[in-house]
Amino acid sequence: MIRFINGLFGCDYPLDSEVKRLNAEQIGSGLEKRITDEVVSVAGHTYIIEEQTADDSNMAIWVFEYSYAQALREKETKDGVITLPFPRAAVIYLEVGRMVPDTLEIRITFPGGGTYRHTIETVKLLEHSIEGIVERGLSAHFTY
């Protein structure tokens, strides 16, 4: 898993870093049960990974909702201020359609005019050679 996270997110965790698989279940806004494909903590940093077979215009919203739910689980309160530590997230597209973007983005606008851009990385698996997938460490995830 560490090779996979390093390759997917461009990290450099030592291979003996602590890895924890986290709860991947959330309750959606319509009170339906949703399950994230993978929620993992490596050396105390949380990552969300979704795997998609096709384009989906709602994927950015779903990953944002999964990220928000995870941030609520890991919230920190200090001096009456709540901090929500959002995880890094990525979507791996197993099939590539014309509409699959290089990144997914949500722009959040706050009262008073503040704006935050939340970017979600994408990987179009079929655009990589088998050697490239192995070199990048992405094959480690698909072997168990």
C-alpha positions in Angstrom: 0.0 0.0 0.0 2.9 2.4 0.8 4.3 2.0 -2.8 0.9 2.7 -4.2 0.3 5.8 -2.1 3.8 7.1 -2.9 3.2 6.5 -6.6 -0.3 7.9 -6.7 0.3 11.0 -4.7 4.0 11.6 -5.3 5.0 11.0 -1.7 8.1 9.4 -0.3 7.0 7.4 2.7 9.5 4.8 3.9 8.2 1.2 3.2 8.0 0.5 6.9 5.6 3.4 7.6 2.5 2.7 9.7 -0.5 2.0 7.5 -4.1 1.8 8.8 -7.2 1.1 6.7 -10.0 3.4 8.0 -13.7 3.2 8.0 -15.0 3.7 4.4 -18.7 4.0 5.2 -20.6 7.3 5.2 -24.2 8.3 5.3 -25.2 10.4 2.3 -27.3 13.6 2.3 -30.3 11.4 1.5 -29.5 9.1 4.5 -28.3 6.4 2.1 -25.2 4.4 2.9 -22.2 5.2 0.8 -18.9 3.3 0.8 -15.6 4.9 -0.3 -13.4 2.5 -2.3 -10.4 3.1 -0.1 -9.6 5.2 3.0 -6.1 4.7 4.3 -3.8 6.4 6.7 -0.1 6.3 6.1 2.2 7.7 8.8 -0.8 9.7 10.1 -1.8 11.3 6.8 -5.2 10.3 5.4 -5.9 9.4 1.7 -9.2 8.7 -0.1 -9.0 6.7 -3.4 -11.9 6.1 -5.7 -11.9 3.8 -8.7 -14.2 4.5 -11.6 -14.9 2.7 -14.8 -16.4 5.6 -16.7 -16.9 9.4 -16.6 -19.2 10.7 -13.9 -20.1 14.3 -13.7 -20.9 13.9 -9.9 -17.6 12.3 -9.0 -16.1 15.5 -7.7 -19.1 16.0 -5.4 -19.0 12.4 -4.1 -15.3 12.6 -3.4 -15.8 15.9 -1.6 -18.5 14.4 0.5 -16.3 11.4 1.4 -13.5 13.8 2.2 -15.8 15.9 4.4 -17.1 12.9 6.3 -13.5 11.7 6.9 -12.5 15.2 8.0 -15.4 15.2 10.6 -14.1 11.9 12.0 -10.6 13.5 12.4 -11.7 16.9 13.5 -9.6 18.8 16.0 -10.8 21.3 18.5 -8.5 23.8 20.2 -9.4 26.9 22.0 -13.0 26.6 20.8 -11.9 26.4 17.1 -12.7 23.3 15.1 -10.2 22.3 12.4 -11.3 19.8 9.7 -8.2 18.1 8.2 -9.3 17.1 4.7 -7.6 14.0 3.3 -5.8 14.0 0.0 -8.0 12.3 -2.6 -7.6 10.8 -6.0 -9.8 9.1 -8.6 -8.4 6.3 -10.7 -10.2 5.9 -14.0 -10.0 2.3 -15.2 -11.5 3.2 -18.5 -10.9 6.6 -20.2 -13.6 8.5 -21.9 -13.3 11.8 -23.7 -14.7 13.7 -20.7 -12.3 12.5 -18.0 -10.4 15.6 -16.8 -6.8 15.7 -15.6 -8.1 16.9 -12.2 -11.4 17.3 -10.6 -12.1 20.6 -8.9 -14.7 22.1 -6.6 -14.8 25.8 -5.9 -16.2 26.6 -2.5 -17.4 30.2 -2.0 -17.8 31.4 1.6 -19.9 34.3 2.9 -17.9 37.4 2.7 -16.3 36.5 -0.6 -13.6 34.0 0.4 -13.1 31.2 -2.2 -11.3 27.9 -1.8 -10.4 25.6 -4.7 -10.5 21.9 -3.7 -8.6 19.8 -6.3 -8.9 16.0 -6.6 -6.2 14.2 -8.5 -7.1 11.8 -11.3 -5.2 9.0 -12.9 -6.3 7.6 -16.3 -4.9 4.1 -15.9 -5.1 3.2 -19.6 -3.0 6.1 -20.6 0.0 4.5 -18.9 2.1 1.5 -20.1 2.3 -1.5 -17.9 5.9 -0.7 -17.2 4.9 2.8 -16.2 2.2 1.6 -13.9 4.7 -0.8 -12.2 7.4 1.8 -12.0 5.1 4.3 -10.4 4.0 1.7 -7.8 0.4 1.7 -8.9 0.3 -2.0 -9.6 0.7 -2.8 -5.9 -2.9 -1.8 -5.3 -4.4 -4.1 -7.8 -2.6 -7.3 -6.7 -4.5 -8.2 -3.6 
